[in-house]
């Protein structure tokens, strides 16, 4: 009875795609064991090796319990911001989601903007990764679609489109499969521009070897149990979230420095791919013209803002399911609304999100269930 209860619970909670994957893995393992132990083919040693690799991969990465262990055991100081957020989305990908009206997708800026509101309003949830940009929207498109939203909210500025499409982050993203060949020319150009040719090779290697793709897990566990950060007196990354005046100034300069117009066309390419994916699924997308700390604004960012808006408006003309919300229709923000260069203070985020979602609810058609 306990086994049946566990199986029933598994089927009711886990995404059907992964239930089928578990069953396929179990069937494959059973067939291999039967062939090797009963038939004893000439290639039994090779069979044992294949079976061992499949089982190890399933145990380490192919189930929610392994990712739950990594999630509970490893902190951002053990892994890094992006790596820790990858651990979270890899864990949560296994579960069913009933679907909500809004799914806000984006970076930690998106998280700070919507998270507090989502805790109080069940119609909104958040899907975020540290440093998430349009290339990541595409790479994680299936994970996003599995949340079953009616509307996807994208809060976009030049901070997103004029930022380098990170291949260092892409190498630990979900497998591209055959799409890797289709996007290889663009990824190759990015690698040459960003001097990240090694990361591109690692993307290809990670397609074949998930244990290499997720090697940051093993490094994090080693760091955790060796207590390396404590031994070297390395400050916690969480200190970055509450900068003093000097750190804020450095953060602003860092944002200004990392933005470049050469990245806009590449990010727009992946944003188009993501929007195309959403259109095929009839998923509606709402693009909000974003804001960040006005202290970041200078002549360079103003030019990048213009180029970003041109790219966005050009894209929006191609996709009728997309609604665009210009900055003029949202609350104005000052430097007092931000804790650093881009992240919102809790009270300001709640006020901004409340106003935005109220306006969206009034301007969008109601579904039959009234949600």
Secondary structure, DSSP 8 states (H G I E B T S, - for coil): -HHHHHHHHHHHHB-HHHHHHHHHHHHHHHHHHHIIIII--TTHHHHHHHHHHHHHHHHHHSSHHHHHHHHHH--HHHH-HHHHHHHHHHHHTTB-----SEEEEESHHHHHHHHHHHHH-TTEEEEE-TT--HHHHHHTHHHHHTT--SEEEEEE-HHHHTS---HHHHTTS---TTHHHHHHHHHHHHHHHHT-HHHHHHHHHHHH-HHHHTHHHHHHHHHHHHTHHHHTT---GGGGGS--HHHHHHHHHHHHHH--GGGHHHHHHHHHHHHHHHHHTT-EEEEEE----GGG--HHHHHHHHHHHHHHHHHHTT-TTEEEE-GGGS----GGGBSSSS-B-HHHHHHHHHHHHHHHHHHS---TT--
